[in-house]
Amino acid sequence: MIRVQVPPILRAVTGGERVLEAEGATVREVFENIALRYPALGLHLFDERSGIRRNIICIHRDLVIRADDMADRSVAQGEELILANAFAGG
């Protein structure tokens, strides 16, 4: 299992759960697995073309992983992802 920490702003769509467990070999697969169980969370993670939304990032092994890199980013059993929103501004 992969553990995914959910930020406070998205816990309303996970029934208040702070940490979710999911299966998957890549970050994208983990997010797809979570979206099956929490469809409302899936709406925040994926756009209408099933792409990961550009404002979604995650932290994996102390590295920030952006939407474009999630399909290729491998994860292993027992690892943890921290789900977050990207911040923009100037």
C-alpha positions in Angstrom: 0.0 0.0 0.0 1.0 3.6 -0.7 0.0 6.2 1.9 -1.3 9.5 0.6 -1.6 12.5 3.0 -4.5 14.7 2.1 -4.4 18.5 2.7 -7.0 20.0 5.0 -8.8 21.7 2.2 -9.6 18.4 0.5 -10.6 16.4 3.6 -14.2 17.4 3.2 -14.4 15.1 0.1 -12.6 12.2 1.9 -15.0 12.1 4.9 -12.4 13.8 7.0 -9.7 11.2 6.3 -6.2 12.7 6.6 -4.3 9.7 5.2 -5.6 7.4 2.4 -4.1 4.1 1.4 -4.0 3.1 -2.3 -2.4 0.8 -4.8 -0.4 1.8 -7.9 3.0 1.6 -9.4 3.1 5.3 -10.4 1.8 8.5 -8.7 -0.9 8.7 -11.4 -2.0 5.1 -10.8 -2.2 5.9 -7.0 -4.4 8.9 -7.7 -6.6 6.9 -10.1 -7.1 4.3 -7.3 -8.1 7.0 -4.8 -10.4 8.6 -7.3 -12.3 5.3 -7.7 -13.1 5.3 -4.0 -13.5 9.0 -3.5 -15.1 10.4 -6.8 -15.4 13.9 -5.4 -11.7 13.9 -4.7 -11.2 12.6 -8.3 -12.9 15.8 -9.6 -10.1 17.8 -7.8 -7.3 15.6 -9.1 -8.4 15.0 -12.8 -9.6 17.4 -15.5 -12.4 16.6 -18.0 -9.9 14.8 -20.3 -8.6 12.6 -17.5 -5.4 14.6 -17.2 -4.0 15.4 -13.7 -4.9 19.0 -13.0 -2.0 21.5 -13.4 -2.5 22.9 -9.9 -2.0 19.4 -8.3 1.5 18.5 -7.0 2.7 15.9 -4.6 5.8 15.4 -2.6 7.5 12.0 -2.9 10.9 11.2 -1.4 11.3 14.9 -0.5 10.9 16.0 -4.2 8.1 18.0 -5.6 6.4 16.1 -8.4 4.3 18.1 -10.9 1.3 16.9 -12.9 3.4 16.3 -16.1 5.7 14.0 -14.3 3.2 11.9 -12.3 2.6 9.2 -14.9 6.3 8.4 -15.0 7.1 8.7 -11.3 7.4 5.2 -9.8 6.3 4.5 -6.2 7.0 1.5 -4.1 4.9 -0.3 -1.5 5.1 1.3 1.9 6.0 4.8 0.5 4.2 8.0 1.2 2.9 10.8 -1.0 1.9 14.2 0.2 -0.9 15.7 -1.9 -0.9 19.5 -2.3 -2.0 22.3 -4.5 0.7 24.3 -6.4 0.9 27.9 -5.4 1.2 30.6 -8.0 1.7 34.3 -7.8 4.1 37.0 -8.2 
